[in-house]
């Protein structure tokens, strides 16, 4: 069954999700950034990429697969510790494209931005962050990837994983990929922390993403009790700081 944008946008609880892995210029004070801002489809560089590499196809499924293949072939995986000397430094798509390197969330954010820019409706695309586990006896690790609401058989739609670096399957068309609700490839994709696109973010509570939260694409174990995500309201802190600077 095909559902509307309104259905999918409101199926799960919407909550603010902020990222605090960057600092103000010349300061150690962290910037609070809404994660939706990282997906930037309104970017001429993305338009050039789509046109030069013929990424917009006849169907959304074909477009999604072409973009997945492009990111897989273009982007070299380099962890944040090596690339930026920060445990978790998110890149904007224009930074990822111009550096040619990134880790799991950088490729996922780039893929989502390209898909939306190429005409796939935003409600059919999300960046997801959660646990992955290569086998039942392997440790769980943190990972970020895209999920896409694919056109399946008999006119139905369902969410599939579109990954570029953990278990990338860019040779498989979206209509044939394993379903995200069944754990994707070999059931390796486990509990979600949060999801977002350029319009909405979804989680049960407000979240502040600390610079240590998402690890390498095939990381060792991640401690679920580490408090790497704070439920404090960083937006309120920002607004209080702005208010203190603005005179009545």
Helices and strands as residue ranges (DSSP letters): H 5-11, E 17-23, E 30-34, G 35-38, H 44-52, H 60-74, E 76-77, H 80-83, H 93-99, E 101-102, H 104-117, G 122-124, E 125-132, E 141-151, G 153-155, E 157-162, G 174-176, G 180-182, G 185-187, E 189-196, E 201-202, E 207-209, E 229-230, H 234-245
